[in-house]
Every structure is written in C-alpha cells, then in structure tokens.
C-alpha cells in the first residue's frame, strides 16, 4: 500500500518540531479526515534556511509533511511556492488515491507559512 519512502518518512520523519521565533508559521487542516499540519520557517535573504513541522494525522500526513520540509529547505520563497503536491507525491514514490489530500495539505501549510512571513515583513504575496 505505501512505498518504502513513505514508510521511511513516517517512521523517521525529518525536521520535526517547532522553531522558536519563527519568521513564518503556517497551518492547514482537513476536518473530514482530522489531519492537522503546522510548519515553521526561518528565512534569510529570501531563502528558507530552516523549516520544522508538527503534524497530527495519519502516516501519509506525517510523510508528506516530512518530505515537504526536505524539498523546501534551502530554497527561495518563490521556489518553495512553486512546489506542488504532485512533486511531493512523486518524491515519496506515490500515495494511494485516498491519501493524495495529505500532499495538498502539506502544500497549503507551506503556502500559509510563507504568507505569514510576507505579512509580518510587509512584503507582497506571492513574493517576487
């Protein structure tokens, strides 16, 4: 049912936790399935230098959060926003159709964190 990469990111999630004094914090959730994601970002010169997450949900929710943090760390805000949920699914080696919404939530969470960063710094969203 789940790929080895999904299992690895579920059993050994990367970048779990909170960032004190985060530059941006994003949240997203799905009331139907109960998954809730929160991401914290640190930004320097328009680049995401650190990212952490906390997720309450199924294995796919944890795995997509973990993979998303791996994919955006070191990227510019614009590059991070260009990431789409299919990129996350592909990097994880696929997800069952009923779990694709987890990758969408991960994308929405990082967008929310970047939007929060932009609001706090009086920057246009999406950033140029």
Secondary structure, 3 states (H helix, E strand, C coil): CCCHHHHHHHHCCCCECCCCCCCEEEEEEECCCCEEEEEEEEEECCEEEEEEEEEECCHHHHHHHHHHHHHHCCCEHHHHHHCCHHHHHHHCCCCCHHHHHHHHHHHHHHHHHHHHHHHHCCCCCCCC
